[in-house]
Amino acid sequence: MLRVRVFVLPILSMLFLLTASPAPAAAQAPPAPAGQKSLYERLGGAYPIAVVVDDFIERLLVNQTLNANAAINEARVRVPKQGLKFHVTTLVCQVTGGPCQYTGRAMKASHAHLKITAKEWQAMLIDFRATLDKFKVPKAEQDELVAIVESTRPDIVVASAEDPAPVQPLLGEEAPGFDLRDVRGSRVSLRDLRGRFVVLHFGTSW
């Protein structure tokens, strides 16, 4: 009976679109210190990785959240799942320190038109963790794999109406006005300090 202790794919990208065009694909696992095994070796090598990639992609192909994205479905139609699994296995082998060479497109270029949202990203991660747990991947290796996955998020996920608006710095802008009381109970208005150098120190106590 085959016993596999590995993980899988570190990138949502490969799940949806793969085309031949040499380019960096994902963050690499850091080189293993002298005398220690690489992440690729600790995961068991190419064969166990291929088994787990197969399980992970099968989960994603029936994920309702991802299937609701028409662009993802269209990309899947153009890329047979057998070829997809091959490319994903190659990618995982490479980024974990194995001897494989992935030749697909870079993350940003291959995902821009898919408009992948934070909700879809989280749905992928849930399936990813479920696969890792199924094959009993140790926590240390899981953490390394998730870190590789998260390193690709900025190039894959687009902002949506559901996402909180990013905080914009006000450097160079006029400070919004406000009134407050100082430690002596006197009211102080920021407007009264216009033209002066002001340092605001926020603190609290329990």
C-alpha positions as CSV (number, residue, x, y, z in Angstrom):
1,M,0.0,0.0,0.0
2,L,1.3,3.4,-1.0
3,R,1.9,5.7,1.9
4,V,2.6,9.3,1.0
5,R,3.8,12.0,3.4
6,V,3.9,15.1,1.2
7,F,2.2,18.2,0.4
8,V,1.1,19.9,-2.8
9,L,1.0,22.8,-5.1
10,P,2.0,26.1,-3.7
11,I,0.2,28.2,-6.2
12,L,-3.3,28.9,-7.2
13,S,-2.0,30.0,-10.6
14,M,-1.2,26.6,-11.9
15,L,-4.6,25.4,-11.1
16,F,-6.2,27.6,-13.6
17,L,-3.8,28.6,-16.4
18,L,-0.6,27.2,-17.8
19,T,1.1,28.1,-21.0
20,A,4.7,27.5,-22.2
21,S,6.7,30.7,-21.7
22,P,9.8,30.5,-19.5
23,A,9.6,32.9,-16.6
24,P,10.0,32.8,-12.8
25,A,6.9,31.2,-11.3
26,A,7.0,31.4,-7.6
27,A,9.1,32.0,-4.5
28,Q,11.7,29.3,-4.0
29,A,12.1,27.5,-0.7
30,P,15.4,28.7,0.9
31,P,18.4,26.4,0.4
32,A,18.7,23.8,3.0
33,P,21.6,24.3,5.5
34,A,24.6,22.1,5.0
35,G,23.9,18.6,6.2
36,Q,20.1,19.1,6.2
37,K,17.5,17.8,3.6
38,S,15.7,20.2,1.3
39,L,12.0,20.7,1.5
40,Y,11.7,18.6,-1.7
41,E,13.5,15.7,0.0
42,R,11.5,16.0,3.2
43,L,8.3,15.8,1.1
44,G,9.4,12.5,-0.4
45,G,10.5,13.6,-3.9
46,A,8.6,13.7,-7.2
47,Y,6.4,10.6,-6.9
48,P,4.7,11.5,-3.6
49,I,4.4,15.1,-4.7
50,A,2.6,14.0,-7.9
51,V,0.1,11.9,-5.8
52,V,-0.8,14.8,-3.6
53,V,-1.0,17.3,-6.5
54,D,-3.5,15.0,-8.0
55,D,-5.7,15.1,-4.9
56,F,-5.4,18.8,-4.5
57,I,-6.4,19.6,-8.1
58,E,-9.3,17.3,-8.0
59,R,-10.6,19.2,-5.0
60,L,-10.2,22.5,-6.8
61,L,-12.0,21.3,-9.9
62,V,-15.2,20.8,-7.9
63,N,-14.8,23.8,-5.6
64,Q,-18.1,25.8,-5.9
65,T,-16.4,29.1,-5.0
66,L,-13.8,28.8,-7.7
67,N,-16.3,27.5,-10.3
68,A,-18.4,30.6,-9.9
69,N,-15.6,32.5,-11.6
70,A,-16.3,32.3,-15.3
71,A,-12.7,33.2,-16.2
72,I,-11.3,30.3,-14.2
73,N,-13.7,27.9,-15.9
74,E,-12.8,29.1,-19.3
75,A,-9.1,28.6,-18.6
76,R,-9.7,25.1,-17.3
77,V,-11.5,24.2,-20.6
78,R,-8.3,25.1,-22.5
79,V,-6.0,23.2,-20.2
80,P,-6.7,19.5,-19.7
81,K,-6.4,18.5,-16.1
82,Q,-3.8,15.8,-16.9
83,G,-1.5,18.4,-18.4
84,L,-2.2,20.7,-15.5
85,K,-1.3,18.1,-12.9
86,F,2.0,17.5,-14.8
87,H,2.9,21.2,-14.8
88,V,1.9,21.7,-11.2
89,T,4.0,18.7,-10.1
90,T,7.0,20.2,-12.0
91,L,6.5,23.6,-10.4
92,V,6.2,22.2,-6.9
93,C,9.3,20.1,-7.5
94,Q,11.3,23.2,-8.5
95,V,10.2,25.6,-5.8
96,T,10.8,23.1,-3.0
97,G,14.4,22.5,-4.1
98,G,14.0,19.6,-6.5
99,P,15.7,19.0,-9.9
100,C,12.7,19.9,-12.0
101,Q,12.4,23.0,-14.3
102,Y,9.0,24.7,-14.6
103,T,8.6,26.6,-17.9
104,G,5.2,28.3,-17.5
105,R,4.3,32.0,-17.3
106,A,4.9,34.2,-14.4
107,M,2.2,34.5,-11.8
108,K,1.1,38.1,-12.5
109,A,0.9,37.7,-16.2
110,S,-1.1,34.4,-16.1
111,H,-3.6,35.6,-13.5
112,A,-4.4,39.2,-14.3
113,H,-7.4,38.4,-16.5
114,L,-8.8,35.8,-14.0
115,K,-9.7,38.5,-11.5
116,I,-9.2,36.2,-8.6
117,T,-10.6,37.6,-5.3
118,A,-9.6,37.2,-1.7
119,K,-12.6,34.9,-1.2
120,E,-11.5,32.6,-4.0
121,W,-7.9,32.6,-2.6
122,Q,-9.2,31.6,0.8
123,A,-11.3,28.8,-0.8
124,M,-8.1,27.5,-2.4
125,L,-6.2,27.6,0.8
126,I,-8.9,25.6,2.6
127,D,-8.6,22.8,0.0
128,F,-4.8,23.1,0.1
129,R,-4.7,22.5,3.9
130,A,-7.3,19.7,3.6
131,T,-5.0,17.9,1.2
132,L,-1.9,18.4,3.4
133,D,-3.8,17.1,6.4
134,K,-5.1,14.1,4.4
135,F,-1.5,13.1,3.7
136,K,-0.3,13.9,7.2
137,V,2.3,16.4,6.2
138,P,4.2,17.5,9.3
139,K,3.5,21.0,10.6
140,A,7.0,22.4,9.8
141,E,6.7,21.4,6.2
142,Q,3.1,22.7,6.0
143,D,4.3,26.1,7.3
144,E,7.0,26.3,4.7
145,L,4.5,25.4,1.9
146,V,2.0,27.9,3.1
147,A,4.7,30.6,3.1
148,I,5.5,29.8,-0.5
149,V,1.8,30.0,-1.4
150,E,1.3,33.3,0.4
151,S,4.4,34.8,-1.4
152,T,2.4,34.6,-4.7
153,R,-0.8,36.3,-3.4
154,P,0.1,39.9,-4.4
155,D,0.6,38.8,-8.0
156,I,-2.6,36.7,-8.1
157,V,-5.4,38.3,-6.0
158,V,-7.1,41.4,-7.1
159,A,-9.0,43.8,-4.8
160,S,-12.8,43.4,-4.7
161,A,-15.7,45.3,-3.1
162,E,-15.6,42.7,-0.3
163,D,-12.1,43.6,0.7
164,P,-11.4,46.4,3.2
165,A,-10.1,49.5,1.5
166,P,-6.4,50.0,2.0
167,V,-5.3,52.7,4.4
168,Q,-3.8,55.6,2.5
169,P,-1.0,57.6,4.1
170,L,-1.6,61.3,4.5
171,L,2.0,62.3,4.1
172,G,2.1,65.8,2.6
173,E,-1.6,66.3,3.2
174,E,-3.3,68.7,5.6
175,A,-4.2,67.0,8.9
176,P,-7.9,66.6,9.6
177,G,-9.1,68.9,12.3
178,F,-10.1,67.8,15.7
179,D,-10.6,69.1,19.3
180,L,-9.7,67.4,22.5
181,R,-8.9,68.2,26.2
182,D,-5.4,68.3,27.5
183,V,-4.2,66.8,30.8
184,R,-5.5,70.0,32.6
185,G,-8.9,69.7,31.1
186,S,-8.5,72.6,28.7
187,R,-9.9,72.3,25.2
188,V,-7.3,72.2,22.5
189,S,-8.1,72.5,18.8
190,L,-5.7,71.5,16.1
191,R,-6.8,74.6,14.1
192,D,-5.4,76.8,16.8
193,L,-1.9,75.2,16.3
194,R,-1.7,75.9,12.6
195,G,1.8,76.8,11.5
196,R,3.4,75.3,14.6
197,F,5.3,72.0,14.9
198,V,2.9,69.5,16.6
199,V,3.7,66.1,18.0
200,L,0.8,63.8,18.8
201,H,1.4,61.1,21.3
202,F,-1.4,58.5,21.6
203,G,-1.5,56.3,24.6
204,T,-3.9,54.3,26.7
205,S,-4.1,52.7,30.1
206,W,-6.2,50.0,31.8
